[in-house]
Amino acid sequence: MAEGAPVDVATVLCQWATGGLAYLWVTTRRREVGLGYGWLLRSLYGAIAVIAAVTGFVFQPNAVRDLACIAMALCAATSLVRSALPTDGRHRATHDTDGPTRTIEGFDPRWDIAAPLAGLVGVTAAGLGATGDIAPALHLARVVVGAAFLGAVSDSMLLGHWYLVQPGLRREPLRELVRHLGGIWPVEVGLLLLPTGMIAVLTGSIDDGYGGLLGWFWAACAITTVALAAVAMAALRERQYAAVMAATGLLYLAILTGFGTDLVARLTLTG
């Protein structure tokens, strides 16, 4: 294996929480997804941020990253509390080509920006603090783009499940997340191919320790992820409600292959 920057659990969790909270704002800024969706994701990713901080402090400390994770969790908790405050429950209806839009008032989605910004500080610190023969700028880019990639694929699946709770929700918020996933994919894969990268593993210049198996497993994960995103987008063009659930099932699989795309490469390129 390459003598690269160590992959530690705290950094991966920091990336995941940062990306997930960033794409929460992408969705909440529309003010049409039910407040419960925000409660769920702020609680989930806030907890992940706390676990990232604790894991970092105990096993592989990075003061800036770990403190940023704590700040991210506090920002998510603050936004959670504000979104749960009593409101008058008013809704404003508008229309577009995708059907009626039910806009939720009473919570300012700009509160959701603070948490991923705090997380970005931690992700950047983790990228800059890496050691090894991989260029620091390349490693930083991989960590930052990886955070967006993991967040997009995770939130796509979670939002797809939310349609069971809010079946009248338009499909555009979910389409937007899937489009983002498809747009980030070539950047994510491209960065992982750059030297020192997965091309060296696929050609055998770097021994993955399994006779090349991990390299081909990574390639399969990468190709399958973008294929699942494309099929999910196609499903969302169908008018039947069942198409949303079909797309959600595909995105559930995409989480597995998406995490495989990011983590298998970074583990393989680690000394």
Beta strands, then each sheet from edge to edge (+ up, - down):
strand 1: 91-96
strand 2: 99-104
sheet 1: 1+ 2-
end
